[in-house]
């Protein structure tokens, strides 16, 4: 995909996220610039530092218009923070309209089949533009990563003795509470991310990273650890840990990964990545109360050391 013809004056920004280089190009604008993505600051690199291979490139240009001819409407999906409308074209490329919780259109995103070259137009006030751009970048990262053995997962992430321990659960179930109890009651822990860490399989070994996306907790850290375990939180009247069998582990982990079930290539790649994690990582369920004891019992049961 070539740069949009109306982009003449540009601001080039480079970021290294989970050791993958990302380029964002802002067309000259009174509204669109790096102030929309302050959480990306810890990941900034110079143009001289970037690698030859760019993970993905995003042009931000409000002159971009929706494509209507030849589109197939995949559907409208509720993300929990608003609806996203998805169109696909015959060449495998995509178009998204990202709306906020109030139904306002914040971002028009167009991406090629591999999500390697993308364009977006932002709309509305500062908060709308910030919401649209952050969601577009998170979406691109998730799907560009599918063929690079990279997963964006919905999890809270704590580090202990060089290993990252990710906790997954439905919103409000208690993953952040469990991580908070680790930080409070288990010496030597630190918070890596509280909402959307990144998992990569490198030379057959899983690693986990902080990211620019961390939900309501401002934890945007450019950090890396070996993946120690992934644990689903399940509220119970007593504290106990269950190590899952491979099929159970796959079924537990997949819903926490960003996917597109209607895209066979991307969905199969994500499933393959989840399978590799199941083969190389302990996947558990922590049946628990939201208390100190649950953190201590969990840490002893899932610890990689």
VOPAGU-2260 file (C-alpha; in pm, 1 decimal, decimal comma):
REM VOPAGU-2260
SITE   aa  ch    i         X         Y         Z
SITE  UNK   A    0       0,0       0,0       0,0
SITE  UNK   A    1     148,1     333,9    -107,0
SITE  UNK   A    2     135,7     651,2     105,3
SITE  UNK   A    3    -183,5     848,9      63,5
SITE  UNK   A    4    -127,0    1112,8    -210,3
SITE  UNK   A    5    -229,9    1399,4      19,1
SITE  UNK   A    6      52,2    1330,5     266,8
SITE  UNK   A    7     323,5    1584,9     186,4
SITE  UNK   A    8     443,5    1716,8     522,1
SITE  UNK   A    9     486,2    1430,0     763,7
SITE  UNK   A   10     604,8    1351,7    1112,9
SITE  UNK   A   11     772,5    1010,9    1128,0
SITE  UNK   A   12     773,5     828,9    1461,8
SITE  UNK   A   13     933,2     494,1    1539,2
SITE  UNK   A   14     857,8     260,8    1828,2
SITE  UNK   A   15     993,3     -74,5    1941,5
SITE  UNK   A   16     717,0    -278,2    2104,8
SITE  UNK   A   17     791,0    -636,7    2214,1
SITE  UNK   A   18    1113,6    -603,9    2012,9
SITE  UNK   A   19     914,1    -533,2    1695,5
SITE  UNK   A   20     957,1    -200,1    1515,0
SITE  UNK   A   21     650,7       8,1    1433,8
SITE  UNK   A   22     635,4     324,1    1220,6
SITE  UNK   A   23     360,4     584,3    1259,5
SITE  UNK   A   24     345,0     868,4    1009,9
SITE  UNK   A   25     134,2    1173,3    1099,9
SITE  UNK   A   26      20,5    1398,3     817,8
SITE  UNK   A   27      55,8    1764,3     914,5
SITE  UNK   A   28    -247,9    1841,9    1127,0
SITE  UNK   A   29    -364,8    2070,8    1404,6
SITE  UNK   A   30    -511,3    1767,3    1581,3
SITE  UNK   A   31    -310,0    1452,2    1508,5
SITE  UNK   A   32      30,7    1402,0    1666,1
SITE  UNK   A   33     208,1    1207,7    1938,3
SITE  UNK   A   34       6,3    1377,2    2214,4
SITE  UNK   A   35    -267,7    1126,3    2122,6
SITE  UNK   A   36     -47,2     831,9    2224,4
SITE  UNK   A   37     152,0     931,5    2536,1
SITE  UNK   A   38     163,0     566,0    2646,3
SITE  UNK   A   39     393,0     497,3    2349,3
SITE  UNK   A   40     668,4     725,4    2482,7
SITE  UNK   A   41     862,5     451,1    2668,1
SITE  UNK   A   42     880,1     257,0    2341,7
SITE  UNK   A   43    1018,4     539,4    2124,9
SITE  UNK   A   44    1331,2     476,9    1918,4
SITE  UNK   A   45    1512,2     696,8    1667,0
SITE  UNK   A   46    1506,2     635,5    1295,3
SITE  UNK   A   47    1871,9     529,5    1317,9
SITE  UNK   A   48    1785,8     262,8    1574,0
SITE  UNK   A   49    1510,6      96,2    1372,3
SITE  UNK   A   50    1565,1    -240,9    1211,6
SITE  UNK   A   51    1539,4    -300,1     837,7
SITE  UNK   A   52    1211,6    -485,3     874,7
SITE  UNK   A   53     916,1    -276,2     995,3
SITE  UNK   A   54     650,0    -481,8    1175,9
SITE  UNK   A   55     378,8    -249,6    1049,3
SITE  UNK   A   56     341,2     106,1     921,9
SITE  UNK   A   57      41,8     331,9     990,4
SITE  UNK   A   58     -31,2     659,1     806,5
SITE  UNK   A   59    -256,0     896,0    1002,8
SITE  UNK   A   60    -431,6    1125,7     756,3
SITE  UNK   A   61    -777,0    1274,9     801,9
SITE  UNK   A   62    -827,2    1313,2     425,1
SITE  UNK   A   63    -873,2     935,2     397,3
SITE  UNK   A   64   -1222,5     843,0     278,3
SITE  UNK   A   65   -1420,5     519,1     324,7
SITE  UNK   A   66   -1403,0     258,0      50,9
SITE  UNK   A   67   -1750,1     150,2     -57,4
SITE  UNK   A   68   -1707,3     -32,9    -386,4
SITE  UNK   A   69   -1659,6    -407,9    -362,4
SITE  UNK   A   70   -1684,2    -426,0      14,3
SITE  UNK   A   71   -1831,2    -720,5     204,6
SITE  UNK   A   72   -1984,0    -628,6     539,0
SITE  UNK   A   73   -1848,4    -878,8     791,3
SITE  UNK   A   74   -2044,8    -733,7    1078,4
SITE  UNK   A   75   -2064,2    -497,0    1372,2
SITE  UNK   A   76   -1890,3    -613,3    1687,7
SITE  UNK   A   77   -1922,5    -488,4    2045,4
SITE  UNK   A   78   -1573,4    -453,8    2193,9
SITE  UNK   A   79   -1696,6    -358,9    2539,4
SITE  UNK   A   80   -1589,5       0,9    2481,1
SITE  UNK   A   81   -1799,8      58,5    2170,4
SITE  UNK   A   82   -1886,7    -100,8    1837,2
SITE  UNK   A   83   -1645,3    -171,9    1552,5
SITE  UNK   A   84   -1782,6    -215,9    1199,7
SITE  UNK   A   85   -1575,9    -448,5     978,6
SITE  UNK   A   86   -1566,5    -463,5     597,3
SITE  UNK   A   87   -1351,2    -692,5     383,8
SITE  UNK   A   88   -1255,5    -654,3      16,4
SITE  UNK   A   89   -1180,6    -905,8    -257,9
SITE  UNK   A   90    -802,9    -862,1    -223,3
SITE  UNK   A   91    -821,7    -957,9     145,7
SITE  UNK   A   92    -779,5    -601,6     275,6
SITE  UNK   A   93    -994,8    -463,2     556,1
SITE  UNK   A   94   -1179,2    -150,4     658,5
SITE  UNK   A   95   -1286,7     -71,6    1015,3
SITE  UNK   A   96   -1501,9     201,4    1162,5
SITE  UNK   A   97   -1417,6     229,4    1531,2
SITE  UNK   A   98   -1687,9     382,4    1753,3
SITE  UNK   A   99   -1671,4     475,5    2119,4
SITE  UNK   A  100   -1915,8     382,1    2394,0
SITE  UNK   A  101   -2142,8     671,5    2289,1
SITE  UNK   A  102   -2165,3     543,3    1930,8
SITE  UNK   A  103   -1949,0     824,8    1791,0
SITE  UNK   A  104   -1725,3     739,5    1496,0
SITE  UNK   A  105   -1367,7     799,3    1613,4
SITE  UNK   A  106   -1153,4     627,8    1350,7
SITE  UNK   A  107   -1165,8     496,8     994,7
SITE  UNK   A  108    -896,4     231,9     951,1
SITE  UNK   A  109    -790,3      60,1     628,3
SITE  UNK   A  110    -538,4    -224,8     629,7
SITE  UNK   A  111    -388,2    -460,5     376,2
SITE  UNK   A  112    -433,4    -836,0     419,8
SITE  UNK   A  113    -119,0    -875,1     633,8
SITE  UNK   A  114    -183,0    -555,5     836,8
SITE  UNK   A  115     167,2    -446,6     738,3
SITE  UNK   A  116      62,6    -119,2     572,5
SITE  UNK   A  117    -234,4      67,2     714,1
SITE  UNK   A  118    -402,3     408,7     695,4
SITE  UNK   A  119    -644,0     579,0     926,7
SITE  UNK   A  120    -845,5     899,2     957,8
SITE  UNK   A  121    -944,6    1029,9    1299,6
SITE  UNK   A  122   -1255,0    1223,2    1391,2
SITE  UNK   A  123   -1393,6    1438,2    1670,4
SITE  UNK   A  124   -1241,7    1595,1    1980,0
SITE  UNK   A  125    -913,8    1500,0    2148,3
SITE  UNK   A  126   -1062,5    1215,4    2353,2
SITE  UNK   A  127   -1234,3    1065,2    2049,2
SITE  UNK   A  128    -917,0    1083,3    1841,9
SITE  UNK   A  129    -709,9     935,6    2123,3
SITE  UNK   A  130    -957,8     650,9    2164,3
SITE  UNK   A  131    -970,4     585,5    1788,8
SITE  UNK   A  132    -595,4     586,4    1732,2
SITE  UNK   A  133    -513,1     368,3    2033,5
SITE  UNK   A  134    -774,8     111,9    1937,9
SITE  UNK   A  135    -660,4     110,8    1575,7
SITE  UNK   A  136    -299,0      51,0    1680,1
SITE  UNK   A  137    -396,8    -226,7    1918,0
SITE  UNK   A  138    -606,9    -393,2    1647,9
SITE  UNK   A  139    -326,8    -370,3    1390,5
SITE  UNK   A  140     -68,8    -507,1    1633,8
SITE  UNK   A  141    -285,3    -805,2    1723,5
SITE  UNK   A  142    -352,3    -913,4    1367,1
SITE  UNK   A  143     -13,0    -826,9    1218,6
SITE  UNK   A  144     135,8   -1040,3    1495,2
SITE  UNK   A  145     -60,9   -1353,0    1410,4
SITE  UNK   A  146     185,2   -1464,1    1141,8
SITE  UNK   A  147     484,3   -1363,2    1356,1
SITE  UNK   A  148     409,4   -1598,3    1649,4
SITE  UNK   A  149     293,5   -1296,4    1847,2
SITE  UNK   A  150     -23,0   -1264,4    2055,7
SITE  UNK   A  151    -189,8    -967,9    2223,1
SITE  UNK   A  152    -369,7   -1109,4    2526,2
SITE  UNK   A  153    -618,9    -960,9    2771,2
SITE  UNK   A  154    -438,6   -1017,9    3099,9
SITE  UNK   A  155    -275,6    -865,4    3405,9
SITE  UNK   A  156      94,9    -937,9    3426,6
SITE  UNK   A  157     329,9    -958,4    3723,7
SITE  UNK   A  158     701,1   -1044,8    3721,1
SITE  UNK   A  159     885,6   -1254,0    3980,2
SITE  UNK   A  160    1246,7   -1380,9    3959,7
SITE  UNK   A  161    1272,0   -1300,3    3587,9
SITE  UNK   A  162     949,5   -1479,3    3490,2
SITE  UNK   A  163     622,1   -1316,8    3386,4
SITE  UNK   A  164     296,8   -1456,6    3525,6
SITE  UNK   A  165     -16,4   -1359,2    3333,9
SITE  UNK   A  166    -364,3   -1371,0    3485,8
SITE  UNK   A  167    -667,4   -1393,7    3259,1
SITE  UNK   A  168   -1036,9   -1365,8    3342,6
SITE  UNK   A  169   -1357,2   -1198,8    3241,4
SITE  UNK   A  170   -1361,2    -830,3    3332,3
SITE  UNK   A  171   -1442,2    -782,3    3699,2
SITE  UNK   A  172   -1355,1   -1138,7    3800,3
SITE  UNK   A  173   -1038,5   -1043,8    3986,0
SITE  UNK   A  174    -722,0   -1068,9    3775,3
SITE  UNK   A  175    -603,3    -722,9    3880,4
SITE  UNK   A  176    -687,6    -807,2    4242,7
SITE  UNK   A  177    -477,1   -1121,5    4225,4
SITE  UNK   A  178    -183,4    -928,0    4080,2
SITE  UNK   A  179    -226,0    -661,2    4350,0
SITE  UNK   A  180    -205,1    -934,8    4615,3
SITE  UNK   A  181     115,8   -1067,3    4458,0
SITE  UNK   A  182     265,3    -718,4    4465,0
SITE  UNK   A  183     160,0    -666,3    4826,6
SITE  UNK   A  184     234,0   -1004,2    4980,3
SITE  UNK   A  185     505,9   -1171,8    4768,2
SITE  UNK   A  186     848,4   -1004,2    4787,8
SITE  UNK   A  187    1035,1    -923,1    4467,4
SITE  UNK   A  188     735,7    -876,4    4235,8
SITE  UNK   A  189     671,7    -589,1    3996,8
SITE  UNK   A  190     381,2    -501,2    3768,2
SITE  UNK   A  191     460,9    -534,7    3395,9
SITE  UNK   A  192     116,2    -454,9    3251,6
SITE  UNK   A  193    -244,0    -456,7    3371,7
SITE  UNK   A  194    -452,5    -520,8    3062,4
SITE  UNK   A  195    -286,4    -609,4    2730,3
SITE  UNK   A  196      60,0    -767,2    2748,7
SITE  UNK   A  197     220,7    -924,3    2443,2
SITE  UNK   A  198     338,4   -1284,4    2413,9
SITE  UNK   A  199     598,7   -1387,6    2158,0
SITE  UNK   A  200     740,3   -1730,2    2079,6
SITE  UNK   A  201    1106,8   -1687,8    1990,0
SITE  UNK   A  202    1312,9   -1991,7    1888,1
SITE  UNK   A  203    1049,0   -2212,9    2045,5
SITE  UNK   A  204    1049,3   -2032,3    2382,5
SITE  UNK   A  205     766,7   -1805,0    2505,6
SITE  UNK   A  206     839,7   -1452,1    2625,9
SITE  UNK   A  207     601,4   -1187,7    2755,2
SITE  UNK   A  208     628,3    -809,3    2727,7
SITE  UNK   A  209     477,0    -490,9    2858,6
SITE  UNK   A  210     287,0    -282,9    2604,6
SITE  UNK   A  211     146,7      68,1    2543,1
SITE  UNK   A  212    -201,3     -65,0    2631,0
SITE  UNK   A  213    -275,3    -117,7    2999,3
SITE  UNK   A  214    -642,3     -40,1    3054,8
SITE  UNK   A  215    -725,3     181,4    3351,9
SITE  UNK   A  216    -384,7     129,6    3513,9
SITE  UNK   A  217    -111,7     355,9    3366,4
SITE  UNK   A  218     156,1      87,9    3343,6
SITE  UNK   A  219     331,3     134,8    3007,8
SITE  UNK   A  220     663,8     -40,3    3048,9
SITE  UNK   A  221     909,9    -150,3    2784,4
SITE  UNK   A  222    1000,2    -469,2    2972,0
SITE  UNK   A  223    1045,6    -837,3    2889,4
SITE  UNK   A  224    1043,4   -1164,9    3081,7
SITE  UNK   A  225    1033,5   -1534,7    3015,3
SITE  UNK   A  226     673,7   -1653,0    3038,7
SITE  UNK   A  227     631,5   -1850,0    3359,8
SITE  UNK   A  228     261,7   -1940,7    3347,1
SITE  UNK   A  229     -84,0   -1824,8    3243,9
SITE  UNK   A  230    -357,7   -1857,3    3502,6
SITE  UNK   A  231    -731,9   -1804,7    3473,1
SITE  UNK   A  232    -907,5   -1661,3    3777,7
SITE  UNK   A  233   -1223,4   -1837,9    3897,1
SITE  UNK   A  234   -1397,0   -1714,6    4211,5
SITE  UNK   A  235   -1450,8   -1987,9    4471,0
SITE  UNK   A  236   -1512,2   -2033,6    4842,2
SITE  UNK   A  237   -1163,7   -2173,9    4896,2
SITE  UNK   A  238    -821,7   -2132,9    4737,3
SITE  UNK   A  239    -683,2   -2408,1    4516,2
SITE  UNK   A  240    -493,0   -2437,8    4187,3
SITE  UNK   A  241    -572,8   -2668,5    3896,6
SITE  UNK   A  242    -324,4   -2738,4    3617,6
SITE  UNK   A  243    -520,0   -2774,9    3294,3
SITE  UNK   A  244    -490,2   -3053,5    3041,2
SITE  UNK   A  245    -394,3   -2942,8    2687,1
SITE  UNK   A  246    -748,6   -2928,2    2546,8
SITE  UNK   A  247    -874,4   -2744,8    2855,4
SITE  UNK   A  248    -576,8   -2509,8    2841,9
SITE  UNK   A  249    -643,0   -2421,5    2477,6
SITE  UNK   A  250   -1011,6   -2353,1    2549,2
SITE  UNK   A  251    -918,3   -2139,1    2850,2
SITE  UNK   A  252    -655,7   -1929,4    2671,6
SITE  UNK   A  253    -804,7   -1866,6    2325,8
SITE  UNK   A  254   -1089,2   -1633,5    2441,0
SITE  UNK   A  255    -829,1   -1400,7    2596,5
SITE  UNK   A  256    -651,6   -1353,0    2261,6
SITE  UNK   A  257    -756,5   -1097,6    1999,8
SITE  UNK   A  258    -890,3   -1296,6    1700,9
SITE  UNK   A  259   -1082,4   -1265,9    1374,4
SITE  UNK   A  260   -1271,5   -1593,9    1332,5
SITE  UNK   A  261   -1394,6   -1493,1     986,6
SITE  UNK   A  262   -1038,4   -1466,0     850,4
SITE  UNK   A  263    -917,4   -1823,8     807,0
SITE  UNK   A  264    -547,1   -1743,0     770,7
SITE  UNK   A  265    -528,5   -1512,4    1072,6
SITE  UNK   A  266    -749,0   -1729,9    1292,5
SITE  UNK   A  267    -551,1   -2045,2    1210,4
SITE  UNK   A  268    -224,3   -1863,1    1283,7
SITE  UNK   A  269    -356,2   -1746,1    1620,5
SITE  UNK   A  270    -475,1   -2097,6    1704,3
SITE  UNK   A  271    -130,4   -2232,0    1615,1
SITE  UNK   A  272      28,5   -1973,1    1844,8
SITE  UNK   A  273    -204,6   -2070,0    2130,0
SITE  UNK   A  274    -123,2   -2437,4    2071,9
SITE  UNK   A  275     247,9   -2358,6    2095,9
SITE  UNK   A  276     189,1   -2178,5    2424,8
SITE  UNK   A  277      -1,3   -2475,5    2560,8
SITE  UNK   A  278     290,9   -2700,8    2462,8
SITE  UNK   A  279     554,6   -2481,4    2628,3
SITE  UNK   A  280     381,6   -2311,2    2921,6
SITE  UNK   A  281     188,2   -2416,8    3228,6
SITE  UNK   A  282    -175,7   -2312,3    3197,0
SITE  UNK   A  283    -373,3   -2311,1    3521,8
SITE  UNK   A  284    -701,0   -2215,8    3684,2
SITE  UNK   A  285    -683,7   -2048,0    4024,3
SITE  UNK   A  286   -1005,9   -2110,7    4215,5
SITE  UNK   A  287    -990,7   -1845,7    4481,2
SITE  UNK   A  288   -1105,0   -1582,4    4720,5
SITE  UNK   A  289    -964,3   -1229,1    4669,4
SITE  UNK   A  290    -726,0   -1260,2    4964,4
SITE  UNK   A  291    -358,9   -1287,3    5064,0
SITE  UNK   A  292    -368,5   -1664,4    5094,4
SITE  UNK   A  293    -476,9   -1707,9    4732,2
SITE  UNK   A  294    -167,1   -1522,6    4608,5
SITE  UNK   A  295      67,9   -1729,5    4825,2
SITE  UNK   A  296     -92,1   -2060,6    4724,9
SITE  UNK   A  297     -94,2   -1961,5    4357,9
SITE  UNK   A  298     268,0   -1846,1    4352,7
SITE  UNK   A  299     387,5   -2174,1    4505,1
SITE  UNK   A  300     182,6   -2381,4    4260,5
SITE  UNK   A  301     269,4   -2206,9    3933,9
SITE  UNK   A  302     618,6   -2076,1    4002,0
SITE  UNK   A  303     870,6   -2154,3    3730,2
SITE  UNK   A  304    1140,7   -2166,6    4001,9
